[in-house]
Amino acid sequence: MMYRIAFPLLALLAAGACNTKDATAPVSQTKSLSVTAGHDVNDDGEDFPRAGTFHAHKNCEQYSGLPGGFCTLTESTLKQIADGTQVIYASSPTPTALSSDIMLVSPKPGNNVAFGHVELDRVARIGTATFSGGTGKFKHFSGSVAITWVSPGNWSWDGTYSFGNNGAGN
């Protein structure tokens, strides 16, 4: 008798697990993760260049120097990297260098994070950052950035980017 009840319940659970939405994610998250009819819901419908150059300014007045510390991009010519994007560092710098994995975390709604790595010579005040992939709008993103010092706490990024073609708008 117990098996007659257990089997239908198990089948119901399995069918529910096959749903395209993550049952454990909040509704707002599932909206940002779904792709429908060849259109990524993170794409605002405007066409944008799939590759090119961009420029950004980064302010580090709030940077703690500890893992998890961040700087903030205050200006960007690349639409996908919004003003207010945080650059979060996984490692602490030494007195002369910074070699750390980084994440670009967008202030806009959705799960839009780019993954990268930075190499910075703190004495010469120059460096590079490279990006490869991420989530949301950055799933097929790659980029390379030359970093230069502007003034205390302020840095300039000049780089190239591309978005791979996954057939879903990003």
Secondary structure, 3 states (H helix, E strand, C coil): CHHHHHHHHHHHHHHHHCCCCCCCCCHHHHHHHCEECCEECCCCCCCCCCEEEEEEEEECCCCCCCCCCEEEEEEECCCCCCCCCEEEECCCCCCCEEEEEEEEECCCCCCCEEEEEEEEECCCCEEEEEEEEEEHHHCCEEEEEEEEEEECCEEEEEEEEEECCCCCCC
